[in-house]
Amino acid sequence: MKKISANFESDFRAAYLGGVIPSNTDYLESYKEGYEKTCYQVYCNAYDSALKFLVIGRIVKDGVPPIGLSELEEKNFLFTNEQRTGSILRVEDKKWTVMINDSWVIGGINALLPFYVASPRQRQNIYHDTYQFTVTGRELIGLTHFGYQPISHPQLGEVFVCKDAKRAQGATLTEYERRYCGLREEVKKRNLSNSDNLLVSPEYK
């Protein structure tokens, strides 16, 4: 396992443990001492993805909607975790948190990798009644905020590609969390215009 970088560690603590966003305590209950080292390894393995792209989207369970990644697709695209450098994040349930998911996303963004979207960008895949956004919605917030735009791929459907390398290479967990919190507050107030324009595909509006 790689030794955690000082920049990543300070960014992680600022984003999730009350450094820069002191009013946010959402992550303290799921944080365990040293967890940032696991997140850093996932960040590195996303950055060094063997297939040179990542895949976001919801997981299909027993073939029930929403549309997303099937078990076969997961196997074909390979997994990313602390040991592996595939294209789909897959860690043990007890280890998964938003913090590790964000680290994976930022790793791919910093590396300027394309992100293939396995779930249609429609409201049911983006918004959540309790948490305002699904994990897929949160991932799309990161991509749109850090210089990515969607294009159509003839075989794999929609893909987000980097259009602003400087912004993507400068992406941080702290800024990702700031942006997410800002849009979440808007959605709480039932103001969906900004998030709809950014995240929902025009064909589903």
Secondary structure, 3 states (H helix, E strand, C coil): CCCCCHHHHHHHHHHHCCCCCCCCCCCCCCCCCCHHHHHHHHHHHHHCCCCCCEEECCECECCECCCCECHHHHHHHCEECCCCECCEECCCCCCCCHHHHHHHHHHHHHCCCCEEECCCCCHHHHEECCCEECHHHHHHHHHHHCCEEEEEECCCEEEEEECCHHHHHCCCHHHHHHHHHHHHHHHHCCCCHHHHHHHCCHHHC
